[in-house]
Every structure is written in structure tokens, then in C-alpha cells.
């Protein structure tokens, strides 16, 4: 009957070895047109301000998902719904595919270069993660084979100048002298494949083109974001004096500008075109200046030159890797996997703009729309908190603070007090429209508060509570207070009609996780209130009065914390996921046939709902968040019951399970779970990488290593680690940013080595013992249990 | 806080007195353009084969919902859904608005008659329910007031010749002689307002027009139903010899045919145009003959003449009223209301074609699509069973029998054995696409079986079980057996993840009604199996072998009947609607503010779901169906608990409550509930009559009178009545068709009088006592409790 995950995986994955194993690079050797969309996703570049998929610069008539995305720019796509329910949003905010700015069409001796038509003799597409550069190299012969050329292309989106991209495109004729025509262009005639009603999202505002470059300014319909894209092209490698013997002709039509550049090349002569691109939006400039600023950016870029820009950019990546890298020795696949995740997290969100957030697909595809899910607070924050400056995490918190009024409106729409943060959002307004999610998956509200708590204990920045935090915490507490009802028959408060993190149950009563986190939020609200009253009495008084927090309301909050109903299954000594879960037919995943998986592609929805199968950590999510409040035995009992019933059909699920498995002494299980996401996109495990990468789950992989294998915790604001070493690894090493200290943690068979590499000395607990770590005194501790921990 | 239904109703209903009170007619006196759609719905005509809304024949530029519908003809409109779930249907079968055949454009002295532009001096639109005729009379002056005419129009859809309609259109110039131009036409350029993607549903197949008439044949796209509409027009009232002095000009264009007929009329001279219409479909004829048959129909009709056709038609209605009428004395409003309901039920479904069924809006609007809901079995069948020949009800049963294979496919799609009848269907395939309904509202399956049981006990036609019934019963039993699971912890079977009749709860566990009816179905399957084995051993053996019913399977069925979990709330001595219902905040409807109602127009869906409010009879639906298995006390306790929490936001709800209220001695409550649907559409109580009439709930009104006030039951195949007399009525009278007897039941203050007016003598229980009723010995019994029963 049953089959293990590994068996199923082996059965069908022909993507597993598609890319070569390399510690710093993703190498595609040989081109597979049928895997092009998949490779395009993997080869995406981003710099927080914009992103592009791994599309080709030159015309390509084969299958491709063209993708250019600008952070914070969205289109309100009219909602599609079969059966309207009161409270649904009118639109779904989507990241629109923006003007294609990488395009450089090429003709060789009058024949258009098109890798779908030309004969490829070799082909390499290489993502260099160390440098943040995408490179292609190939030799191609034209369809009639009368032209044969060698091409190498390199591009990057500058991390040093976020509005700048640069492309270096080189062609060498191999057989004979030829005329080469380059047509660098900006093409605004693009669409979204996932548009609800096949609408065109953009209209033209302005364009201009001249010898040397030009600009195209588009505006999104309805939301009216102006995005200006400018370009400038330079040729080099000519034997004649620069600028002579070249014909340049500007071309323009609706939503399109190009420059046609003709040049003759000798056999063996490498001709290089450098295209500088500037992309600006009216999110940063006045509408009327946006285009001029884009032209400024390309002018500055060109004067710096390709190599200069590249140096700056690589320098930024060096800094990122210095702080963010996880080094793994003895397992190149694992090393590549974790770096791939860290690389894309850094490409997606840099924290430079508190109006931005982390979309589930980042800048790598169209799916899901919106920018922000609870993924940010629940799964991504730990990565940014532990490996970035505090300001980055703080910006993620401020994003929600700025949306507080909209969250209040959202609660009001459902007839509730306080604030309900949206399930999916771009600007603070709810975008989702499935009642069981939009209206019922309200646990998301707790994650917003938990993120504040998590931020404070990692950074010690309690001032944040007075300035911003308490307003959010109080509004969420008020929501829980109204949403819970008192059941006099049982003398308990209950929260009914919810969907928990496990979305394979809908409209349940008393989801343990939701109820538990609601109580936690209310208790935390009291903690913070007490702190403010003590440390910021004036601010506190002002806040309480502005929020109109009455004694009566606080009394109800207190009452709820004392009398919340938390379902338990006494005989099994576990928490019950929700009322009635125990009445299901309690099969395990191992009882399933392999062909039933994934359930969401094989079973009708009702069959999934009435099954015992858990989509993602639910009770265990609560035990993860509130880890310090539950002992190991409790975690073990709940893990032993729920994990065998969890299908992990959310990419956010395995990491939480991995962390708990590591803690309760299941190292093999932890490693198995870690593997499910570590190379999720590199090996196209879910068969949907072509739609874009699973950006938010990448942070979960980081979590599985640092919080799972290394057992890092921050309970009560005290840092501790409790490392194990996965069997197949020789060692691993990472940095930890904690409060005012920066640590380097190295774990190998020979022991644990923790060094202070920046900031203040601190006390670190390793396993059970406290160690004072200063610049001069690192901690050196033997690995507990050694390999047995993974046995 | 609270407010009664009556108060709320008084607050806002400006439709209440729109039509004049008349025992046999619906009279609209004076024209209100803003209520035109409402009046058009009320004034709909139908004859089982086709139907038309009360639209005007002549051009009307004001607001109107043009509606012409042909029974059994549907268009598969591509599904709209926000979030696709496995198992959803690809399309929603919709009744397409068909070619408008009533159209007769009129010009008077070159000015087009248009009631939105002309000055109306008086206006009457009268639906004569006794005769099944719609009549309009008005005097109108042209915009410049230089023409003034008197118009009277009459039309009907023949009950005697179902493919024929006839219109008599008369004009009398009032001021001066004028040229009159008639343009009778057939217009296929129509759309559905509720088309999902604004598609045009029809394409032209053929057309032809000549002096005297023509035909237009259209075909629905995708489903490819051919519908031919032919017309023929005759003038009369001319002083010159017929046919002279008249100019006739055929006109045709794409999907449109017309004839322009010009004639001069003296002041005071009434000119009459009679338009005969024939409508045929390839459901009844070969595609290539459909048009010719439509032309045959108009030729035959014309040779019969308008008056001859009308006589035939009125004769049919006389027969219907003889058998179907409910006479109420002392309350004209009630009389009009009940006749309106009976009239439309007879217009919608005549039982002549087992491929047809009863759409929730009949032929009066576009909404809901599909033709068949569980409404048919649960609410409509009793009306047809008790007041029509047995064959009519039998055809309703056969409709489902013919869809059995599709119901098997439907269950298989959800991964289940046996058969699951669709929530909404036209041809047996599921059309609905809300997971909580489509996949979870599975109780509908029980109603299909219950209808068979109900049919047998009313007709005694047990042969039906052998021929058709058992196959359906066994397939449904098999579904229940697979859908229930055994819970070893409680040693009970459970059915989880369902939506009960109360659609204001979704995805609940152990809905009492669903579980109870599942057990009932399984028990009935055994009863029928035993009967067949005894009375039809050969057929029985064949059937059991064909259905592959093993002893093992039957053992499971038996086990389920013995161990089904049926939630009870012990302390309150009631059945619990579903697991966890008692944990809700158990407010009553009287706790609501008036502006909260109806909830489905004012509350977000999650608020409705977590409220205690019941949309329609749920536990009480079970007590109604299985009335003989529960005592009065049980009914009373459950009614007392659930009724005050029921918002009756389905028009199907009050009738069930009325029947039970009457039985348990709440006559005032019964009458109040009866009133909620008796004039539902006549007074536009739900503010949606403009979309069409609530056809299926009309049968509920009949039920409230006969099963409620008169207390008619058929328990164990024995007829009984237990009448009360509503306070404001002097008397009421109806017929009952039961097994081989036809009874006339009269109830007044002076007593109950039951006469045998057809068929065999029978034994009837009145209150507690049995009466043998023959042709010569009617029963005469005093009214029990007299007026006190309504006190």
C-alpha cells in the first residue's frame, strides 16, 4: 500500500540532475526547450527593486514565460468568483509583467538569431550566485548553416544601484566575416498569463528614442503606477575607431522603442554590445520626473562602465555572503541547495524600503499575486532577524504597522472589532476571495504579533513597542476578544468557524493553534502594556486613551486568557487539532497509495477535507512558536501523532517539522524533512517551479539548518544552540546576528566553535551550559552525542 | 433590539398592494415602469413545453427582462470559479433565453408605439388564472399627441397544443383615421443577462419568410439543440374585403424574420392582428424536420382559428382547476395567493415528458440555471402526487432513474461508490461549483429515495420498485455505506464533512438530518429488497446479481443502520443539528436587529456560519419526512428550539415549519409561516421576483394548506387528515388523489366534509377515527377544537 516520500520522488523526477552540482553556481549544460520555463525560474535575477526571469535577450520563438517585475507596482485585477459572498474584495492585486528591458534582437548576415531555430552546438546557462550574475555561452549555426557564431552574454541587476541593470552581449563570427545587427529594445507589449480577464495591464505614457538610447514610460491601468525604463547601448571590440562604420537607427512604435545597430565583423572578431538599463517608478519620484530619472540612471551607469558597475555589484554580494552564507562541507548538493535559497532570499527582499515585502514567488513568476502572506512573519522573519541588520526586520514590521488602518477596515467589513490583517495583500487591502480562507483563516493575525515579539527578543529594541508595536498588538487583541464567544454551558471561550494553518480543514471549531495563539496574543498584550506603563508612562497613557481601552475590555481579555477552550485529546496526551478531529478515520500517510499523492492534485476537495491528512504544521506550528512553554515530551507526543498524518503539501511545512524533529531527537527525520525543501526548486520537486520559485519557503530551509540542526533558540531573549551534525556533512558554519553581537558558529565532528566576529560580548548557552563569548574567548565545545545524534 | 417578521415586512414593502385582490385574476392597474420586471415575472405564461415572461408584444424602450424559454433546451455556460477544486464541473447548464416570438411592432401614422414614450391614459395588465390568458388593455397617445388609440392584446400558450401560442392584437384609432403598420416578427438576436462570459448562446440554422409568415431556426452552441419558431399572421376587422387594401412585405436579416403589414383604419374601427406561433425542437423531431413541423403547427393553428384554440386551451385549464383548485372562502387574498401558486406549478410542469423537471424559476426568468434541485423530490412531489394522475409523479421519478449512470459517474468523481445525484442538473450531470454545496450537500441523495417511498405509499404502485426503483435505492445506499466511516473509539458510524439542508453551516460533522436519512435509506433498501425477494423473486435475483450486492456489503449496510451516530442534546431532549452546534452562541432571531435581516444580504459569510441561525428546516426536515417515527412531544421540543433560530432565508423553509406547527398545536404560528410564502411573489417579499418566480416553493404553500392546516398524512400507506381552520377563513376545500380514490375535502366551521368523487371507496382517518368513504357515504365530522385550534 504505502510508499515513502523517497520512493515516490525517485519514481518520477527527471529534473533532479538537470543542473550540475557546484558550490557557487547553477549550471545548465545543454539546452532543453521543454524545461526552459523551469530553468528560467531558477535563473531569475533580482535586486529588491526589480527582477527578471532567466529569459533570453535575443528573440526566442520557443516556449518561455517572459517575466520582468518591478517591486511595489501592482495591478488590481478584477476578482473572479463563482458565488459571491459579502465581504469579498473587488480585485486581486497582481504583480504585472512589466516592460521587457533585456531584449536585444540579433541578426547575423540577415538571419535572425533564434535558439528555437538555430543549431546549438553547445549551450551553457550559468547563474553565479557568488557574484549575482547570469551568463550564457553557446555556439550556434543558422538554420541553413551558412552562419556560425559564438555568443556569450552576461547580465546583472545592480545591488549597488538598484535602478540599474547591465547586459554585455558578445558575438564572434566563426566561419566568415558577417554583418551583425543588434536591436536592443524596450518592449511594453507584454501581458500577464494569469490575467483574470485577459486584460492588458499597461498603457503608454511617454516614449522617446534617439541614436544611443531612449526611454519608454508606461502606466498601469487603474492603479496608475508610472514606470519609466531607459536604455543606452554601446558597441566595443571594433577594429575601426569607435563609432565609425556603425549604422544606428532609432525605431519606435506604440509601447516599443528600439535602436537598430549594424556593424560588420571579421571572422574571429568579437563584437560586444553593452546595454545599460535604468528603471524608475513614481513610487520614488514625481510622475513628471520619473522618465528623466531613468535616463539619469543609464547615463551615470554608462559613464561608470560595465566593469565598474559589475565591481560595485559583486562587492555588495561579497558583503551579503560574508554575513549570510551557510557553509557546508562534505555535501556539495546540500551546499548548493542552501546557497540557492539564501541567494534568492537576498535577491527578493533587501529591506531598503518598508513599503515592500516578500512575495511568495518574489520576482520569478506571476502566480499568487499579492506581495504579502503570513509567510513573511511566520517563516521569513527569522532569516532576516538572524542574518541581517535589525533595520531590515524592523522594516518588515513597519510594513504591517502602516497597514493597520486597512486591517481595521477589514475587520469591520466582517462585522468585528479591532484589526484583521489580510490573507494576501499588496497595499494592506485584502485580495483573497475564498470564504474559508479570506474570512476564516484568521490565525494569520497572531503571526503579526508574534513577529513583533520575535523581533524584540532578538534585537532588544523595546522602544519599538512604544512607537509602533503596541498599537498593532492591541488592535489584534481586540479582534480576538470580539471573535471569541463565551460558552456559558462549558464556562469557556471558544473561537468557531475557522481555518487553521492546515488548510485541509475548513470552517472548524476551536482549532487548537488559533485558540492557543489568540490567548498568547492577549497575554502578550498585557505584558507589553505593563512594560509601557512602567517604562513609558506618558506614552502609555496617551496610547491607552487614544485606543479607548477600557477596564471592562481589559477584563474581558483577561477572562479569555483564563478561560479559553483548548482542545486536548486526553487519552493520547496530545492537543487536538480542532473539535472532532479524533472522530475522523485516523489513517496515516503510509496508508496511502503512491498515486494518491499529492492529494491536492488527485482527490476531490471533500475527500481531502474529511481525511485526517494535515497539509502543513498546525498543532506543531504552535509548539514551534511557543517552544519555551512546552516540554520535550509534549512535543514528542504531538509530533508522533501528527507528523505521520502530515502530507507537507505546503512548502512551508517541512521546516517546522524539521526543527521539532531535531529537538526531540529524531535526527534522521529532521534531515529527511530538510531535504524536502532544500532543493525544492532546483529539482522541481513540486512540478511547478516553471511558475516561479518558492521564495518564502526558502527561509524555511535556512530555519531547518540553523534552528533545526544547530538548535538555535532565543527563548526569553537568551541565545542558545544545541547542534547536531547531519550524517553526510563534514561540517557547517553560519553567522548569527543577535542583539548587539555577531557570531560565527562552526559545527564539525571535532566540535562546536563559536566566535564573536562583531559587536558586544554575549552569553551563549550551548546544550545546557552557558558560555561567555568575547573577541578573545571563543567557545569550543564537543559535539553532543556526535554522529549518534543522527543515528 | 428584536423585531418581528411582520414589523420588518411592514417597514418596507411597497409591492404589497401593487396588484388588485381578485379570486381568479392578477390585475395590474396603471403601469409602473420601475416595477415592470417584477410584473413581467408575475404575468408569465407557460405550458410545460415553453414559457414567456409578461413582456410587451410591441417595442418597449423601457426596462424589461425579455424572456422566452423552451423546456429541456440548455446551454453549457463555461464555469466561473475563483479557485478551482478537483471535481468541479466544466460548465453550468443554463436555460437560454430563446428567440422572442411574441413580438409585434406597431406604427400608428408613422409613429412607433412604445409605452415608454407614449402617454398612457389607462393601463391594465391582467393575468386570468382560470383561463391561462394574459390580457393588456390601454389607451395611449403618441408623444406629440397627434395619434390616440385604444389597444387590447390577449395571448396564451396552448395547453391543448403545447407547441402553439396565439396572440390577438387589436387597435382602434380614437381621434382620426390612421395608417397602422404591424410588424409581427421572430427575433433571435437575444442574450442571457446572466451569461458568465457575455457569450451569445445561439446561432442561426435556417430562416424563411413569405407573405403570411415564416420560420426561424436557431441552434444552441455546444449543446446543439435546434429550435424552430414559425409564425403566421392574419388581419381582421377590415371593412374592405379581407386581403384587399393591405400591403404585406416580408423582411429578413440574420436571426430575424418579420412581416410588415400596412392597413388604413377609420376612427373607431378596430383592426385586429392574430399571430399564430409554432415552436418545435429537435428533442421531439429529427433535426431536418424541426422547421417543417413548426410550420405545420402554425398552419393547423390558423385553420383552427384563435377562438377555437382558446376554447381548447380554456377547456384544459377547467380540467386542471377541477382537480387542483384549493377554494378558500372568507379570505380573498389567501384565495388569490394559493391559486397563483397552483397556476404557476401547472404552467411549469405538466408531466407529459419524463425528460423534463421543475426548475426553481420555471419559465419565468434566467436565474439558477439547471432544471432540477432536490426541491423537486422534497417539496414539489407531494403536490403532484396528491393532485395529479400518478403518471405525473412517476415521470418525475423516472427522470432520476434515467440519470442513474451519470449519478454513478458523479460519485466516482468524488472517489465514492454508488451514486450521488447532482445538486443542480439539466441532463444528469452536476452543474454546481461551490465545494461546500456540490461535494458536501449530499443529503440530496436521500430525498431521491424518499420520493420513491412517498410515491409508493400514495399510489400503491409497487411494481415500480421492481422495474426501476430498487436500482436507484441500492445505488444510493451503496453511496451512504461508502461515505460513512466506522469510528472504533465510539463504536459508531459517522458521516463527516457535510452541508445539511441548513446551508448556513458548511463542512460539519454528523449533521443529524443527513445521518438519519442515510440510515433511513439503508433500512428502506432492506425493506424493498425483502419485498422484491418475496414478490418478484426472479427479477430480484437478476437485480442483486447485476448490482453485485454481496452479503458482505449488505452486512455493512445493516451494521451502519444499527450503529449510526445520531447527535442528540440530552439535557434539552432534542436532536443536535450537527456536532458542536450546542457550542455556538445560541441567540434567537428575536435577538437580531431588523436591519440585520435578511442575513445573507447583510452579514459576511463567516458571521453567518458561526451564528446559530438556521437558513431552512434541517432537523425539522427530518421530523417532517419521518413524521411517523417521532411523537408529538419530540417534534414540539425540537420545533421550540430550532424555529426561533430559523431565519427562513430559503423560500422552501416556512412550509415545513408550518406543517409541524399545525401538528403540534401552534395554529397561529402555522398561519404566520404559511403567510410567508403564500404571496411571496405577488408581494415581492424577497425583493427578487424580478428575476423570476419561486416556482418550487409554491408547492410548499400547497403543502402548508393540505398537510399543515388539513393535517393530511399518508403514514404506512393509510390516508388521514386532522384539519384546523385558519382564523380568518370561513372554509377551504381541496381534492386529494390517493391510491385509486379521488376525494373532495371541505373544511368549514360547520365541520369537515369528505366526499368520494372518483375511483374506489377508501378508509380515511379523520383525527383519530376511521371513516369508510364511498360514493354514497361521505364523511361528516365536526371540526376538532373549532376556532380554538387557531387560538
Interface residues (C-beta under 8 A of the other chain):
Chain A: X79 X80 X81 X82 X83 X85 X86 X87 X413 X414 X415 X433 X434 X435 X436 X439 X440 X485 X486 X487 X489 X490 X494 X496 X497 X506 X507 X508 X509 X510 X579 X580 X582 X583 X584 X585 X600 X601 X602 X603 X604 X605 X606 X607 X609 X610
Chain B: X79 X80 X81 X82 X83 X85 X86 X87 X413 X414 X415 X433 X434 X435 X436 X439 X440 X485 X486 X487 X489 X490 X494 X496 X497 X506 X507 X508 X509 X510 X579 X580 X582 X583 X584 X585 X600 X601 X602 X603 X604 X605 X606 X607 X609 X610
